[in-house]
Every structure is written in structure tokens, then in C-alpha cells.
Amino acid sequence: MPLPYKINLIDHDRWLSSGYKRAFSWGLVLDAAAKELGFWRVARYNPNLDTEGGCYEFSLEKTGPAIVSEEFAFLDSRISRGIALSDFVAKISDWLKDQ
């Protein structure tokens, strides 16, 4: 079954709805055809401090080195997190084109 976007971050909504719990701060990255590309995760953040930022990272393995990353200013700022998420997905798409 095709997925809705060119790049899909599986379980990202679960992380948001959990209140940014670390246990849910990662998931699969799939293309529109549901092909597994790697993993997304959120690094360098403290879910207890909504005034600190973090970093989206993409890697080929769950705990592997980041291939693509994008900083965001505040966890609870939809604007900051949304812009970073859009840029992050665009970077993954660019990386995919280069493969």
C-alpha cells in the first residue's frame, strides 16, 4: 500500500503524542512505496525542558551515525519543529536522489 508522502517518518506522531518521551523518539523512514530507507531519531533534547531544542537525525541503522540532521529550537514550538521537520525530510529526499 503506497504511503502518503515521498518520505514518511513512521511513528513521529506517536512521539509527539507521548509528550516527547525518549522511548518514542525514533522510528523508520519509508519512501512512498513503503521501502525502508533507514531510521529517524531526535537527539540532544530534554523532554522535561520545553525551552531547549534538539536535532532530527537520519541514519541507516537505528543507532548508526547520522547521515542527515536538522536542528530545531524548541520542542514545544510547532513553528520551529515544523520548519525543521520540513527541512529534515527535504534533506533525506536530496540524499536519496544522490544514491
Secondary structure by P-SEA (a helix, b strand, c coil): ccccccccccaaaaaaaaccccccccbbbbcccccccccccccccccccccbbbbbbbcccccccccccccccccccaaaaaaaaaaaaaaaaaaaaac
